[in-house]
Amino acid sequence: MTDTVIGTTCFAEHEKRNVGCEKRSCRQWMNSSCHLNCAVIAANRNDEGMTLQQIGDIFGITRMRICQLEKASLRKMSVE
């Protein structure tokens, strides 16, 4: 059984307690113990941003695939 903490977020509590998330059904969950299995924590821990290679290493895919996903995402977000 897990305790619910009012006024905070799941990833904030995991980071504060330095405990990895085990809720695989979460949209932010990823298999990366060094980032406590959380994409939000991984993104917030690097103030300078991450290289395509670093992102690819986290998800086990190539930097080229990350580049393709980035371009597709930006294309979908652009307003024409």
The first five atom37 places (N, CA, C, CB, O) and aatype in JSON, in Angstrom:
{
  "aatype": [12, 16, 3, 16, 19, 9, 7, 16, 16, 4, 13, 0, 6, 8, 6, 11, 1, 2, 19, 7, 4, 6, 11, 1, 15, 4, 1, 5, 17, 12, 2, 15, 15, 4, 8, 10, 2, 4, 0, 19, 9, 0, 0, 2, 1, 2, 3, 6, 7, 12, 16, 10, 5, 5, 9, 7, 3, 9, 13, 7, 9, 16, 1, 12, 1, 9, 4, 5, 10, 6, 11, 0, 15, 10, 1, 11, 12, 15, 19, 6],
  "atom_mask": [
    [1, 1, 1, 1, 1],
    [1, 1, 1, 1, 1],
    [1, 1, 1, 1, 1],
    [1, 1, 1, 1, 1],
    [1, 1, 1, 1, 1],
    [1, 1, 1, 1, 1],
    [1, 1, 1, 0, 1],
    [1, 1, 1, 1, 1],
    [1, 1, 1, 1, 1],
    [1, 1, 1, 1, 1],
    [1, 1, 1, 1, 1],
    [1, 1, 1, 1, 1],
    [1, 1, 1, 1, 1],
    [1, 1, 1, 1, 1],
    [1, 1, 1, 1, 1],
    [1, 1, 1, 1, 1],
    [1, 1, 1, 1, 1],
    [1, 1, 1, 1, 1],
    [1, 1, 1, 1, 1],
    [1, 1, 1, 0, 1],
    [1, 1, 1, 1, 1],
    [1, 1, 1, 1, 1],
    [1, 1, 1, 1, 1],
    [1, 1, 1, 1, 1],
    [1, 1, 1, 1, 1],
    [1, 1, 1, 1, 1],
    [1, 1, 1, 1, 1],
    [1, 1, 1, 1, 1],
    [1, 1, 1, 1, 1],
    [1, 1, 1, 1, 1],
    [1, 1, 1, 1, 1],
    [1, 1, 1, 1, 1],
    [1, 1, 1, 1, 1],
    [1, 1, 1, 1, 1],
    [1, 1, 1, 1, 1],
    [1, 1, 1, 1, 1],
    [1, 1, 1, 1, 1],
    [1, 1, 1, 1, 1],
    [1, 1, 1, 1, 1],
    [1, 1, 1, 1, 1],
    [1, 1, 1, 1, 1],
    [1, 1, 1, 1, 1],
    [1, 1, 1, 1, 1],
    [1, 1, 1, 1, 1],
    [1, 1, 1, 1, 1],
    [1, 1, 1, 1, 1],
    [1, 1, 1, 1, 1],
    [1, 1, 1, 1, 1],
    [1, 1, 1, 0, 1],
    [1, 1, 1, 1, 1],
    [1, 1, 1, 1, 1],
    [1, 1, 1, 1, 1],
    [1, 1, 1, 1, 1],
    [1, 1, 1, 1, 1],
    [1, 1, 1, 1, 1],
    [1, 1, 1, 0, 1],
    [1, 1, 1, 1, 1],
    [1, 1, 1, 1, 1],
    [1, 1, 1, 1, 1],
    [1, 1, 1, 0, 1],
    [1, 1, 1, 1, 1],
    [1, 1, 1, 1, 1],
    [1, 1, 1, 1, 1],
    [1, 1, 1, 1, 1],
    [1, 1, 1, 1, 1],
    [1, 1, 1, 1, 1],
    [1, 1, 1, 1, 1],
    [1, 1, 1, 1, 1],
    [1, 1, 1, 1, 1],
    [1, 1, 1, 1, 1],
    [1, 1, 1, 1, 1],
    [1, 1, 1, 1, 1],
    [1, 1, 1, 1, 1],
    [1, 1, 1, 1, 1],
    [1, 1, 1, 1, 1],
    [1, 1, 1, 1, 1],
    [1, 1, 1, 1, 1],
    [1, 1, 1, 1, 1],
    [1, 1, 1, 1, 1],
    [1, 1, 1, 1, 1]
  ],
  "atom_positions": [
    [[0.83, -1.17, 0.0], [0.0, 0.0, 0.0], [0.89, 1.24, 0.0], [-0.95, -0.01, 1.21], [1.88, 1.3, 0.73]],
    [[0.53, 2.25, -0.82], [1.32, 3.47, -0.88], [0.59, 4.61, -0.19], [1.63, 3.84, -2.33], [-0.64, 4.65, -0.17]],
    [[1.36, 5.52, 0.38], [0.78, 6.69, 1.03], [0.56, 7.78, -0.01], [1.69, 7.2, 2.19], [1.4, 7.97, -0.89]],
    [[-0.54, 8.5, 0.09], [-0.82, 9.63, -0.77], [-0.4, 10.9, -0.05], [-2.32, 9.67, -1.17], [-0.79, 11.14, 1.09]],
    [[0.38, 11.72, -0.74], [0.83, 12.98, -0.18], [0.07, 14.08, -0.9], [2.39, 13.16, -0.32], [0.16, 14.2, -2.12]],
    [[-0.66, 14.89, -0.15], [-1.47, 15.96, -0.71], [-0.58, 17.17, -1.02], [-2.62, 16.34, 0.26], [0.31, 17.5, -0.24]],
    [[-0.84, 17.83, -2.15], [-0.13, 19.06, -2.49], [1.22, 18.87, -3.14], [0.0, 0.0, 0.0], [2.06, 19.77, -3.12]],
    [[1.46, 17.7, -3.71], [2.73, 17.43, -4.39], [2.46, 16.54, -5.6], [3.75, 16.76, -3.42], [1.32, 16.2, -5.89]],
    [[3.51, 16.17, -6.28], [3.38, 15.28, -7.44], [4.14, 13.99, -7.18], [3.89, 15.96, -8.73], [5.02, 13.93, -6.31]],
    [[3.8, 13.0, -7.93], [4.46, 11.7, -7.82], [5.97, 11.84, -8.04], [3.87, 10.7, -8.83], [6.77, 11.38, -7.23]],
    [[6.35, 12.5, -9.14], [7.77, 12.6, -9.45], [8.53, 13.45, -8.45], [7.96, 13.16, -10.84], [9.71, 13.2, -8.19]],
    [[7.88, 14.46, -7.88], [8.54, 15.28, -6.85], [8.86, 14.44, -5.61], [7.66, 16.49, -6.47], [9.93, 14.57, -5.02]],
    [[7.93, 13.59, -5.23], [8.15, 12.74, -4.06], [9.22, 11.69, -4.32], [6.85, 12.05, -3.65], [10.04, 11.4, -3.45]],
    [[9.23, 11.12, -5.52], [10.27, 10.13, -5.85], [11.65, 10.77, -5.84], [9.99, 9.49, -7.23], [12.61, 10.19, -5.34]],
    [[11.73, 11.97, -6.39], [13.02, 12.64, -6.42], [13.46, 13.05, -5.02], [12.96, 13.88, -7.33], [14.62, 12.88, -4.66]],
    [[12.54, 13.58, -4.22], [12.87, 13.99, -2.85], [13.35, 12.8, -2.02], [11.64, 14.64, -2.19], [14.29, 12.93, -1.24]],
    [[12.71, 11.66, -2.2], [13.06, 10.47, -1.41], [14.13, 9.6, -2.07], [11.82, 9.63, -1.17], [14.62, 8.64, -1.49]],
    [[14.5, 9.97, -3.33], [15.48, 9.22, -4.12], [15.09, 7.75, -4.26], [16.87, 9.34, -3.49], [15.91, 6.85, -4.08]],
    [[13.83, 7.54, -4.57], [13.28, 6.2, -4.74], [12.7, 6.08, -6.15], [12.19, 5.89, -3.66], [11.93, 6.94, -6.58]],
    [[13.07, 5.05, -6.85], [12.57, 4.84, -8.2], [11.09, 4.49, -8.24], [0.0, 0.0, 0.0], [10.56, 3.83, -7.35]],
    [[10.44, 4.96, -9.29], [9.02, 4.67, -9.49], [8.84, 3.24, -10.02], [8.38, 5.7, -10.47], [9.62, 2.78, -10.86]],
    [[7.85, 2.56, -9.53], [7.57, 1.2, -9.98], [6.25, 1.11, -10.75], [7.54, 0.26, -8.8], [5.86, 0.02, -11.17]],
    [[5.57, 2.23, -10.94], [4.26, 2.24, -11.6], [4.43, 2.29, -13.12], [3.43, 3.45, -11.11], [4.41, 3.36, -13.72]],
    [[4.6, 1.13, -13.71], [4.86, 1.02, -15.15], [3.71, 1.53, -16.01], [5.15, -0.41, -15.5], [3.91, 1.81, -17.19]],
    [[2.54, 1.64, -15.45], [1.39, 2.13, -16.23], [1.39, 3.65, -16.36], [0.1, 1.67, -15.57], [0.59, 4.2, -17.12]],
    [[2.27, 4.33, -15.64], [2.35, 5.8, -15.7], [2.89, 6.23, -17.06], [3.26, 6.35, -14.56], [3.78, 5.58, -17.61]],
    [[2.35, 7.32, -17.6], [2.81, 7.83, -18.91], [4.25, 8.28, -18.86], [1.93, 9.0, -19.36], [4.94, 8.26, -19.88]],
    [[4.73, 8.67, -17.69], [6.09, 9.2, -17.55], [7.11, 8.11, -17.19], [6.11, 10.28, -16.5], [8.31, 8.4, -17.11]],
    [[6.66, 6.88, -16.98], [7.57, 5.81, -16.57], [8.48, 5.42, -17.73], [6.78, 4.59, -16.07], [8.04, 5.33, -18.87]],
    [[9.74, 5.2, -17.4], [10.69, 4.67, -18.38], [11.68, 3.79, -17.63], [11.44, 5.83, -19.14], [11.89, 3.96, -16.43]],
    [[12.25, 2.87, -18.32], [13.17, 1.93, -17.71], [14.56, 2.56, -17.62], [13.22, 0.6, -18.51], [15.42, 2.3, -18.46]],
    [[14.77, 3.37, -16.61], [16.05, 4.04, -16.4], [16.24, 4.3, -14.9], [16.13, 5.38, -17.21], [15.79, 5.33, -14.38]],
    [[16.89, 3.38, -14.23], [17.04, 3.5, -12.78], [17.84, 4.73, -12.37], [17.71, 2.26, -12.23], [17.63, 5.26, -11.28]],
    [[18.76, 5.2, -13.22], [19.54, 6.38, -12.84], [18.68, 7.65, -12.86], [20.74, 6.55, -13.8], [19.08, 8.67, -12.3]],
    [[17.51, 7.59, -13.49], [16.57, 8.71, -13.48], [15.3, 8.35, -12.7], [16.21, 9.13, -14.93], [14.24, 8.93, -12.91]],
    [[15.44, 7.38, -11.81], [14.34, 6.93, -10.95], [13.12, 6.47, -11.75], [13.94, 8.04, -9.99], [11.99, 6.57, -11.28]],
    [[13.36, 5.99, -12.97], [12.32, 5.47, -13.87], [11.28, 6.52, -14.25], [11.63, 4.29, -13.23], [10.13, 6.17, -14.5]],
    [[11.67, 7.78, -14.3], [10.7, 8.85, -14.56], [11.25, 9.82, -15.61], [10.36, 9.61, -13.26], [12.34, 10.38, -15.43]],
    [[10.51, 10.02, -16.69], [10.93, 10.94, -17.75], [10.96, 12.38, -17.27], [10.0, 10.82, -18.94], [11.81, 13.15, -17.71]],
    [[10.07, 12.75, -16.38], [10.05, 14.12, -15.86], [11.31, 14.39, -15.05], [8.79, 14.34, -14.98], [11.92, 15.46, -15.18]],
    [[11.71, 13.45, -14.22], [12.93, 13.61, -13.43], [14.14, 13.67, -14.35], [13.08, 12.44, -12.41], [15.04, 14.49, -14.14]],
    [[14.19, 12.84, -15.36], [15.31, 12.85, -16.31], [15.42, 14.2, -17.0], [15.14, 11.73, -17.35], [16.52, 14.72, -17.16]],
    [[14.3, 14.77, -17.41], [14.31, 16.06, -18.09], [14.72, 17.19, -17.15], [12.94, 16.35, -18.69], [15.41, 18.11, -17.56]],
    [[14.3, 17.13, -15.9], [14.58, 18.2, -14.94], [16.0, 18.15, -14.38], [13.6, 18.13, -13.82], [16.5, 19.17, -13.91]],
    [[16.63, 17.02, -14.41], [17.96, 16.89, -13.79], [19.07, 17.52, -14.63], [18.27, 15.42, -13.57], [20.16, 17.76, -14.11]],
    [[18.82, 17.79, -15.88], [19.86, 18.32, -16.74], [19.48, 19.73, -17.18], [20.09, 17.4, -17.96], [18.73, 19.89, -18.15]],
    [[19.97, 20.75, -16.49], [19.64, 22.14, -16.8], [20.12, 22.58, -18.17], [20.22, 23.04, -15.75], [19.54, 23.48, -18.77]],
    [[21.17, 21.96, -18.67], [21.75, 22.35, -19.96], [21.07, 21.65, -21.13], [23.23, 22.04, -19.97], [21.43, 21.89, -22.28]],
    [[20.12, 20.8, -20.87], [19.5, 20.01, -21.93], [20.27, 18.73, -22.16], [0.0, 0.0, 0.0], [21.35, 18.52, -21.6]],
    [[19.72, 17.88, -22.98], [20.35, 16.6, -23.25], [20.63, 16.49, -24.73], [19.48, 15.42, -22.76], [19.9, 17.04, -25.56]],
    [[21.69, 15.78, -25.07], [21.98, 15.55, -26.47], [21.07, 14.44, -26.99], [23.48, 15.19, -26.69], [20.49, 13.68, -26.21]],
    [[20.95, 14.35, -28.29], [20.14, 13.28, -28.89], [20.71, 11.92, -28.49], [20.1, 13.42, -30.43], [19.96, 10.97, -28.27]],
    [[22.02, 11.83, -28.39], [22.67, 10.58, -27.98], [22.29, 10.19, -26.56], [24.19, 10.69, -28.1], [21.99, 9.03, -26.3]],
    [[22.29, 11.16, -25.64], [21.92, 10.88, -24.25], [20.48, 10.41, -24.15], [22.12, 12.12, -23.39], [20.18, 9.47, -23.41]],
    [[19.59, 11.04, -24.89], [18.18, 10.63, -24.89], [18.05, 9.23, -25.48], [17.31, 11.64, -25.69], [17.32, 8.39, -24.94]],
    [[18.73, 8.98, -26.57], [18.71, 7.65, -27.19], [19.22, 6.57, -26.28], [0.0, 0.0, 0.0], [18.68, 5.46, -26.26]],
    [[20.27, 6.88, -25.51], [20.82, 5.9, -24.57], [19.8, 5.55, -23.49], [22.1, 6.45, -23.92], [19.71, 4.39, -23.08]],
    [[19.03, 6.52, -23.03], [18.02, 6.27, -22.01], [16.96, 5.3, -22.54], [17.36, 7.57, -21.56], [16.56, 4.37, -21.84]],
    [[16.52, 5.53, -23.77], [15.42, 4.73, -24.32], [15.89, 3.53, -25.15], [14.55, 5.6, -25.17], [15.06, 2.76, -25.64]],
    [[17.19, 3.38, -25.3], [17.73, 2.24, -26.03], [17.49, 2.32, -27.53], [0.0, 0.0, 0.0], [17.31, 1.3, -28.19]],
    [[17.5, 3.54, -28.08], [17.35, 3.73, -29.52], [18.45, 4.68, -30.01], [15.93, 4.28, -29.89], [19.12, 5.32, -29.2]],
    [[18.61, 4.78, -31.31], [19.7, 5.59, -31.86], [19.39, 7.08, -31.79], [19.99, 5.19, -33.29], [18.23, 7.49, -31.68]],
    [[20.44, 7.88, -31.86], [20.25, 9.33, -31.86], [19.52, 9.77, -33.11], [21.6, 10.06, -31.74], [18.81, 10.78, -33.1]],
    [[19.69, 9.02, -34.2], [19.0, 9.35, -35.44], [17.49, 9.16, -35.28], [19.53, 8.49, -36.6], [16.7, 9.96, -35.79]],
    [[17.09, 8.11, -34.57], [15.66, 7.88, -34.35], [15.09, 8.99, -33.46], [15.42, 6.49, -33.7], [13.96, 9.44, -33.68]],
    [[15.85, 9.42, -32.47], [15.41, 10.53, -31.62], [15.23, 11.78, -32.48], [16.42, 10.79, -30.47], [14.26, 12.51, -32.31]],
    [[16.16, 12.03, -33.39], [16.07, 13.18, -34.28], [14.8, 13.1, -35.14], [17.32, 13.25, -35.19], [14.11, 14.1, -35.31]],
    [[14.5, 11.92, -35.66], [13.28, 11.73, -36.46], [12.03, 12.01, -35.63], [13.22, 10.31, -37.03], [11.11, 12.67, -36.1]],
    [[12.01, 11.52, -34.4], [10.86, 11.75, -33.52], [10.72, 13.23, -33.18], [10.99, 10.92, -32.24], [9.62, 13.76, -33.13]],
    [[11.85, 13.88, -32.94], [11.83, 15.31, -32.63], [11.25, 16.11, -33.8], [13.24, 15.8, -32.29], [10.4, 16.98, -33.61]],
    [[11.72, 15.81, -34.99], [11.23, 16.53, -36.18], [9.75, 16.3, -36.41], [12.01, 16.11, -37.42], [9.01, 17.23, -36.74]],
    [[9.31, 15.07, -36.24], [7.89, 14.75, -36.41], [7.04, 15.48, -35.37], [7.65, 13.23, -36.32], [5.96, 15.99, -35.68]],
    [[7.53, 15.54, -34.14], [6.8, 16.23, -33.07], [6.71, 17.73, -33.35], [7.48, 16.0, -31.72], [5.65, 18.33, -33.19]],
    [[7.81, 18.32, -33.76], [7.82, 19.75, -34.08], [6.91, 20.06, -35.26], [9.24, 20.22, -34.37], [6.23, 21.09, -35.28]],
    [[6.89, 19.18, -36.23], [6.01, 19.36, -37.4], [4.55, 19.33, -36.96], [6.27, 18.27, -38.46], [3.75, 20.12, -37.45]],
    [[4.2, 18.41, -36.04], [2.82, 18.32, -35.56], [2.42, 19.53, -34.73], [2.63, 17.07, -34.74], [1.25, 19.91, -34.71]],
    [[3.38, 20.14, -34.04], [3.08, 21.28, -33.18], [3.06, 22.6, -33.94], [4.1, 21.36, -32.07], [2.53, 23.59, -33.44]],
    [[3.62, 22.63, -35.13], [3.68, 23.9, -35.87], [2.29, 24.32, -36.34], [4.64, 23.79, -37.08], [1.46, 23.49, -36.71]],
    [[2.06, 25.62, -36.32], [0.78, 26.18, -36.74], [0.99, 26.75, -38.13], [0.25, 27.27, -35.74], [1.88, 27.57, -38.35]],
    [[0.19, 26.32, -39.04], [0.33, 26.81, -40.42], [-0.81, 27.7, -40.8], [0.42, 25.66, -41.39], [-0.84, 28.2, -41.93]]
  ]
}
